Amino acid sequence: LAPTVAEMLGVQSWDKWDGQSFAATLKDGADTGREELVISQCAHVCQRSVRWDKYLYMKTYHDGFHPHFDDEMLFDIENDPHETANLAKDKPDVLAEGARRLLNWHSEMMANMPFGYTEDPLDVVLKENGPMHANTVFSPLKSYRERLKETGREDWIEKIEKRHPAFKG
């Protein structure tokens, strides 16, 4: 958004912004799309995804105690817009392409971090034991275990304990 607004206002864009202007699309309808788009989030889980062609590759670094997330997932967004069918096992070549794209993006971003930062923000969250609600240091795990039981998800407890030994209470 920021590079687009800057260009629309005739202001020079800051070269450290992780973004590109879509002003030409808004002005003239020109194709200024990207070959791929990387999405990163660390609020509820720690995941990064890359979207290209009709595919979405997702890498889970911390599942936020949601055992239905595999470490790597692949979806055909065109035919499965709600991401219900993980194609990771069926399309290993496409899965590898997604992993390669994400790795290349990460290498480029780390080489161009602004303000002298040297650490990936995702790594910071992981060092802090994951997303706050699932952080084994701060999170009230006992109440979460009770909540799982109350909501009919008691079977999640064993799955979570396998992935996260600190969850055992």
Salt bridges, closest charged atoms under 4 A:
GLU36 OE1 - ARG101 NH1 2.51
ASP63 OD2 - ARG163 NH1 2.61
ASP63 OD1 - HIS164 NE2 2.67
ASP76 OD2 - LYS54 NZ 3.11
GLU97 OE2 - ARG100 NH2 2.74
GLU97 OE2 - ARG101 NE 2.80
GLU119 OE2 - LYS127 NZ 2.44
ASP120 OD1 - ARG48 NH2 2.65
ASP120 OD2 - HIS106 NE2 2.71
GLU146 OE2 - LYS149 NZ 3.67
ASP155 OD2 - LYS159 NZ 3.91
GLU158 OE2 - LYS162 NZ 3.97
GLU161 OE2 - ARG145 NH2 2.93
